[in-house]
Amino acid sequence: MKKFLQIMILLVSVFMLVSCGDKTPDLTIEVPANVAINGDILSWDAVEDADSYLVYIDSLSIEVDGTSFNLLNEPMSVGEHMISVVAVKGESFSLPSTVLTYTVVILANPATIVSAIIEDFDLTYEPGLIQSDFSNEWDYENYLRALEIAQAYADASANVRMTEANAIGFFSDFMNMTQSNDIESLDDLMDEMEMFETYNMTPYATAYVLYNVALVGMDGDIDQEFLDAFTDNEELVIQSLEMVLDFLMTVKNSIPANVITTIDGSITSQEITNAEIFLIKDEMVTILKDNLPSIDDFTILYTTLFYVAGAITGENMASYNEHASYLAEVNHLEFDLVLSMLDDITLTMINELKTLVENMTVEVYNPIWDSYYSETDPKASIDLILYIATYIDDFKTTNSAKFDMFDTLMQDDSAEALYGIVIDNIISQIENDVNVPAEQKTDVIAMLNEFKGEYDTIIAAKDIIEEIGLNAFAEFMDSEASLIMNILTLNEAEEFEAAELAALIEDIFSDAISLNSVVTDELDQAAFQTLLNFMKIPLPMMFVMYAVQDVDYETIYDDISPYIAELLANAIVLEKAFINNLDDIDVSGLIGDDASIMLTPLLDVLTATLTPANETLIMDSIDIIFDDILKQSDILLLEDMTISEVNDAKALVVEDVEFYIDEIQAMSTWDLSDLTPEQQERIDAIVLLIDELFNSNSNNNGITFDNSIPIFEGEKQMLYMNDFEEQYYEFVAGESVSHRIFGYYSQNSYTPELVIYDVYGYPMDMTMFEYHDSKVYSCMFEFYFIEGETYYIGIRGASNVPFTLEIRSFNSEPKTLENQAVPVILGESYDVIFDIFFDANIYSFIPEVDGQYDIYSYGGYYNDPSLLIIEDSIGVLGEFDNEADNNNFYADDFFLEAGHTYYLLITDDSDYLTPFSFIITPYDEGEPDPATSSFDTAIPVSAGQTIETTIMQGKIIYYIFEPTTSGYYDIYSTCPDDSIDPVLDLYNSTFDFLDQADDEGTNWNFYMDDYYFFADQTYYFAVFTYDYSTVTFSFVVSDPS
């Protein structure tokens, strides 16, 4: 009977092979021999030239590349199964091998496994518990979930034919590993992972068990569509999991012991050397390269991904699946290239890169703040770019076969097909999106369809741009960036010898011409037409965005784009002719002060460029513009022009162009060093025409300087910034020399910037301000201005914030303490007044006797004055700020020597231009002048009293009030009109601010109404005004109520 079954299985196998339709039996192909089953491993002898083998389990066939197969990797029902092997060669196959019997028996009872492992969730759990066994519904639900997972694990482990001991042991060890805090090193983790081999858990068995347990774990906790995809594609998901697990186990078994030791050592010491990092890197990259999943493995992953994604989104992913192997091949090659690059990087390269990066930063001295700041060295940056670019170029050369393969893949039909599929899916999602308005849907879908249909155009344009970029990059590499390096050298150097300068300019010309050549060589009329075709694609959306209607833009574009391509190609021809003639200039002849020296070679270049053929090309281009483009009926309609008007415009252009050509050719014959008055007038007229043609006070940047503010060398200017708009100063240099531009700006929420423009609005240089303290941004900027030239300095900052600007020539008389100081006399009070913010007043004082002196500021309620005491031969002796009340400085008991000159540099860090005062007094003179009133010199007042007070500009008068009765008091001023604006601040005995009265009464009078004062307590009134002159008024302290 068994022999009969084997024959039947053999016949069925042959029948199934034939019925597949893609392979045919071939009796010349050797039948696999020595087929045997050892334990669960099926093996056979290799067949010469066989491509693969088919393992038949009953009627199921499994394709195998090698000569063995683990039967545990295929779930089978309990009982006997017929096993045979077929060799496959091309489209043919051999007859089946000898049929073997493989008996599947259940090695474990799932119920036994459940009873054993349920305790791993909770020691109180056991099978058969009911809800009444638990104190609450939550605990019972947790039990049911644990029981469900345990049952799924038991069934799955039995199906992969684990023994009861292995199933129970593996689960227990796995649970312990996930909950353990003992894994402190890679070696510990490797030891834990040995459990997979200990319990004979093959990648397939592990994947099968994980899948079935995960299926239970996801139930109820995950989107139903994803769960359906997970269950409907069981075989694919398990295959994908098996592939990942096989890869991880292979990597795990490949990591050398010395690498594990190195990693563990770095974890313990929290230190690792660069050499150790590269040891780990080299070993890990080798392992990953040796065990990189195959293209078939990537294909399985993509197929799984597409099926799951389709189930979740509801999209038909069948079209994607057709290209799963293509995407797998692309990704496999990408991984291979990345690993090759990682393998290629050495410690020496990293050290070289580190040095190059360190060289990029240089320290620059800032004389204003007597400090250094970091700046990037552009030449060092170019060196870094060259280093990286050279490495990439060498890497591509070494791996040219792989890059060629990548280019081939990018040209595969699958690339275009996937491009279309992606756009179709985007369109489908937009169509089904109820939140997108119908009209907008139509427009967007139309544009996407346009993109979809223009794949070849997009690729062609990409190829042109890519080729230009590659050519420019190759030129950059071949020349070692000499064009950029030479320009930087020219910009950095202050002086050159004539021959050295000529050689440098010659090199710049040569490099620029070479670069121009490699870029323009790719741009002929056909290339421009391709680029114009690409630019047409987004036009429909642009017309929709700008509400252009009733215009057949496609027809217009198609009609004029060939002419535009021809115009652009003509421009390239003329540009090449001009550049090539420029290459013939003797640069050494350009060096000098005579303007004719520059004009002569320029005229020579223009004359050589304007050959009869090129003159014809210019005129032909004018014909194209006016006759072929502007006279198109649709263009005439859009421009609201008639053919007669187009003809008139063309005539004017032709007249101007012919005039310029004639003048250039005539001038080329003149002796420019000895011009006649008439010749000079003609040159001046040409220059003026060119200036009017290309430049104006309103320029390409849209900048106008009509409201600019004149500023002169040595002058300080102040303005308020306006809503982040750029403010402009106009500066005409009096001499050709470097100047320093000083700026100060009080704002800590927006970093201002300063830009220098030429008269045409083109930025020549710029700087950002540096933040120095809690109040001020500043800059010190050097720029070389040319005598008689006009420049515009643009400042941008936050609105309503003051800004101060000063320009100083390097040749102007330096500002010293001596030539700026105002002498002061002991005991006299001096008013400090600033016209602009961030200014400094300098005073000089010569003591007549050695001694201790007090120097202090007073008045100016809103000011924040500060003081530097400087002795010329020594430097700064002291800095004072906020030592007294109301932010005043107070240099107390400061020793000064007789006959020495001391400079007092006084500034105001506030945003107010109100005046304040300062005075110098001997330390032992006693109390200060009443004008310097403070809490210590407060004037007593009492209830029911009217106090008349006279307050000088910027001063504060202090009063002391000690009520004898607790109660509510009114304190108010009695100014008869609004010419005075008094204020009263109230303080307690420890000088803490309590309240302020300001403008509560009529005519700007203050009125502190019903303020409760306690008997026998001390209070202070600080009385001042907002006025800029000395005023007299009265205020009243009422009786208590």
C-alpha positions, 0 to 999 in steps of 0.5 A, a space after each residue: 500500500 505504501 509503495 502504491 502511495 509513493 508511485 501516486 505521489 510521483 505521478 502527481 508531482 510530474 503532472 503538477 510540473 507539466 501543468 505549470 506550463 513554464 517548465 518541461 520534463 527533460 529526461 537528460 537531467 540527472 535525478 537527485 540521488 542519495 535523498 535522505 532525511 536525518 532527523 528533520 533535515 532533508 538532503 540530496 546530492 548536487 545535480 550538475 548544472 542544476 539552477 535550483 531544486 523543488 522539494 515536494 511535500 505531498 503536492 506542495 512544492 518549495 524552491 530551494 537553492 542548496 542541497 538541503 532543507 529543514 523540514 521544520 520550516 514547513 508546517 505539516 499536519 500530524 501524520 505521514 507525508 511523502 517527500 521528493 526532490 526535483 532538479 531544475 535547469 532553465 525551463 526544464 526539470 528532472 524526474 522526481 527523486 525517490 519518495 521518502 516518508 516523513 512522519 510528523 508527530 506532536 511532541 508537546 501537549 499545548 495544554 501542558 505548555 499553557 499550564 506551565 507558562 501561565 505562571 510566568 505572567 502571574 504566580 496566581 494564574 492557572 488554567 480554568 479561573 473564572 471572573 469570581 476568582 478576581 477582585 475586579 473586572 480589570 484583573 480578570 481581563 488581564 488574566 484572559 489576555 495572558 491566557 489567550 497569549 499563552 494558548 497562542 504560544 502553546 499551539 504555535 510551538 507545538 505546530 513547529 514541533 518543539 518538545 514540551 521542555 523546550 517550549 516551556 524553557 524557551 518561554 520562561 527564559 525569553 520572559 526573564 530576558 525581557 524583564 531582566 536588569 542584568 544585561 549590562 554588556 554586549 557579552 551579556 546580551 550575546 549570552 542571552 541570545 544563545 537561548 535560540 540555539 539552546 532550544 533549537 529555535 530556527 529563524 522559521 520556528 521563531 518567526 512562526 511563533 512570533 507571528 501567532 503570538 503577535 496576532 493575539 497581541 494585536 487583536 483589539 489594539 490595532 486598526 482592523 484593516 492592518 489586522 486583516 492585512 496581517 492575517 491575509 498575508 500570513 505566509 509573506 509576513 512569516 517569510 519577512 520575519 524569518 529573513 530578518 531573524 536569520 540576518 540578525 542571528 547571522 550577524 550575532 554569530 559573526 561578531 568576533 570576541 575581540 569586538 565584543 570585549 572592546 565594546 564592553 570595555 567602552 561601556 564600562 569605562 565610558 571611554 573609547 579611542 578612535 582606534 577602537 571605534 574603527 576596529 568596531 566599524 571595520 568588523 561590523 561593516 565586514 559582517 554586514 557586507 558578508 550577510 547583506 540580505 539577498 535581492 530575493 529577501 528584499 523582494 519579499 519585504 517589499 511584497 509584504 509591505 505593499 500588501 499590508 499598505 494596500 489593506 490599510 489604505 484601501 488602494 490597489 497595490 497590485 501595480 506596485 507589486 509588479 515592481 517589487 523586485 526592481 525596488 529590491 534590486 535598487 535598495 540592495 545596490 544602495 545598501 551595498 554602496 553605503 557599506 562599501 563607502 563605510 568600509 572605505 573610510 579610514 582613521 587617517 581620513 577622519 584625522 585629515 578631515 578633522 584637521 581641515 575642519 579645525 583650519 576653517 576657523 580663525 581668530 580675528 581681533 576686534 579693537 572696539 571690544 579688545 577681544 577676539 571672535 571666530 571667523 570662517 576662512 573661505 580658503 580652508 572651506 574650499 580645501 575641505 570641499 576639495 578633499 571630500 569631492 576628491 574622495 567621492 570622485 575616487 570612490 565612484 571610480 573604484 566602484 564604477 561598475 556598481 554606479 553603472 549598474 545604478 544608472 542602468 536601473 534608473 533607466 529601467 522601464 520600471 522607474 517610469 512605471 513607478 513614477 506613473 503609479 505614484 502620481 495615480 495614487 496621489 490623484 486617487 487620494 485627492 479625488 477621495 479627499 472630501 476636504 479639498 474643494 472641487 475646483 481645486 481638485 480639478 486644477 491640481 489633478 490636471 497639473 499632476 496628469 501633466 507631470 505624469 505625461 511628461 516623464 521623458 521631458 523631465 528626464 531629458 531636462 534632468 540629464 542636461 542639468 546633470 551633465 552641466 553640473 558634472 562638467 562644472 564639478 569636473 572643472 572644479 576638481 581638475 583646476 583644484 578650485 583655482 578660480 575661487 582660490 584666486 578670487 579670494 586671494 585678490 579680495 584678501 590682499 591689500 597691495 600687489 606688484 603690477 606683474 603679480 596682479 596681472 598674473 593673478 587676473 590672467 589666471 582668473 580669466 583663464 579659469 573663468 573661460 574654462 568654466 564657461 566653456 564646459 557649461 555652455 558646451 551643453 547648451 545648443 538650441 535642442 538643449 534649450 528647447 528641452 529645458 523650455 519644454 520642461 518649464 512648460 509643465 507647471 505653467 497650467 498651475 501658474 495660470 490658475 494661481 494668478 487667475 489668468 483666464 481665456 488664454 490658450 497658454 499651451 498654444 502660445 507656449 508651443 508657438 514661441 518656445 522654438 523661437 526662444 530656444 533659437 534666441 538663447 542659442 544665439 546668445 550663447 554663440 555671441 557670449 562664447 565669441 566675446 569670452 574667447 576674444 577676452 582670452 586674448 587680452 594682455 592683462 599686464 596692459 590693463 594695470 595703470 591709472 589711465 582710463 584709456 588703458 581699460 577701454 582700449 582692450 575692451 574695444 578690441 574685444 568688442 570689435 573682434 566679436 562683432 564679425 559680419 557673421 555675428 552682426 547678422 546673428 544679432 539682427 536675426 535675433 531682433 527679427 525673431 523677437 519682433 517678427 516671429 514672437 511679438 507679431 503672434 496674434 495671441 501675443 499681440 492680444 495679450 500685450 494690447 499692441 498692433 503690428 504697426 506698433 511692433 514695427 515701430 518698436 523694432 525700428 527703434 531697436 535696430 537703429 540703436 543697435 546699429 548706432 552702437 555697432 558703428 560707434 564701437 567700430 569707429 572708436 576701435 580706430 581712435 588713439 584713446 590716449 589722445 582724444 579730440 574733444 568731439 571723440 571724448 564727447 562721443 565716448 561720454 555719450 556712449 557711457 551715459 547711454 549705457 548707464 541709463 540703459 542698465 542703471 537707475 536709482 531704482 534697480 533690480 533689487 527694488 531698492 530706492 534711496 530717495 529718502 536716504 539721510 546724508 552722513 559725513 565722515 566723523 559725524 554721528 547720526 541717530 534715527 529710530 528704526 521703522 517696522 523692520 524696514 531698511 533705513 538708508 544713509 548716503 555717504 560720499 567718501 572724501 578720500 580713497 581709504 579704509 573707513 570704520 563704520 561704528 553702529 550701536 543699537 539698543 534691542 535684545 530681541 532682534 539682531 540688526 544688520 548693516 549692508 553697504 550698497 553702490 548707487 545701483 542698489 547692489 550689495 557690496 558688503 554686509 555685517 551682522 551686529 554682535 550682542 554684548 550685554 543686556 542692552 546693546 548690539 554693536 558693530 565695527 565694520 571696515 570698508 574701503 570707500 573710493 573718493 567721490 563715489 556715493 554709497 548707501 548704508 542700509 540698516 535694518 532692525 526692530 521698530 521704534 528702537 534707536 540706532 546710532 551710526 558713525 563713520 571714521 576715516 583711517 586718516 582722520 585725526 584719531 579721537 583721544 581722551 585729551 582732545 575730547 575732554 571737557 575740564 571740570 572743577 571740584 565742587 561744581 555740578 555739571 549737566 550731562 546731555 546727549 544728543 544721540 544714543 550710545 554716546 560718551 562724554 569725556 571730562 578731565 579733572 586735575 586734583 590740587 591735593 592728594 586725597 579721597 574724592 566722591 564722584 557721583 551722578 544724580 537727577 535724571 529719573 529714567 537715566 542709567 549713567 555709568 562712569 569710567 575713571 581713566 589715567 592716561 599712563 595707566 588705563 582704567 582705574 575704576 568702573 562705576 554703575 548703579 552704586 546709588 539709587 535710581 541707577 546712579 553711579 557713585 565713586 565713593 572715597 576714591 583716591 586721586 593724586 595731586 597734579 595728575 590728569 584723570 579722565 571721566 568717561 560718562 555714558 548713559 545705558 538707557 533709552 532716554 535722552 533726558 539730562 542728568 548731573 554729576 559732581 566731584 566733592 572731597 570725601 570729608 566735605 560733609 553732606 552733598 549739595 541740596 541739589 543732590 537730594 537723596 533719602 539721606 537728605 530728605 526734607 520733613 513734611 507733616 499732615 495738613 501741610 502745603 509744600 512749595 518746591 522748585 525742581 531743576 531739570 532732571 532733578 529729584 527732591 526727597 521728602 520724609 513723612 512720619 504720620 502720628 495718626 494712622 488713617 487715609 491721606 490724600 497727597 496731590 499737586 496743585 499746578 494751575 495749568 498743564 505746563 508742568 507734569 509732576 510725579 510722586 513716588 512713595 517708598 517705605 523706611 527701607 526704601 522699597 517702592 510702594 506706589 506712584 501717583 502721576 496724572 490722576 488729577 487735572 492738568 497733569 497733576 498727580 493725586 494719590 487718593 485715600 492711601 493708608 499710612 500707619 502711625 509712627 512709620 517712616 515714608 519717603 516721597 520722591 518728587 520730580 517732573 517730566 519737564 526740561 526746565 526748572 519749575 516751581 509748584 506746590 503739593 499738599 499732604 492732607 489730614 487723615 480721614 
